[in-house]
Amino acid sequence: MGPTVLDRVITVNAISSMVTVIILLMAFMRADYGFIDVAIVLALCGFVGVVWTLRMLTPGEWHVQVPRLNELSGEGGEVSAHD
């Protein structure tokens, strides 16, 4: 238990990852590879849950800030290629 919500989110993510690894180890030891699907679904649900929780708890808009993005897309001016 952490003092902040973010600490608790990280803890839930770590526990989900550990349970996924345990399921994968069980599948390997028993040679029953049907458990791999269960582990993949659990990992995806854990990831989506963490992203959703962070999205709900963080204020403001989520915009990706990429420096010099306009130059790469060709909108910021002419960029010449040196062949």
Secondary structure, DSSP 8 states (H G I E B T S, - for coil): --SSHHHHHHHHHHHHHHHHHHHHHHHHHHT-TTHHHHHHHHHHHHHHHHHHHHHHHS-S------TTHHHHHT-SS------
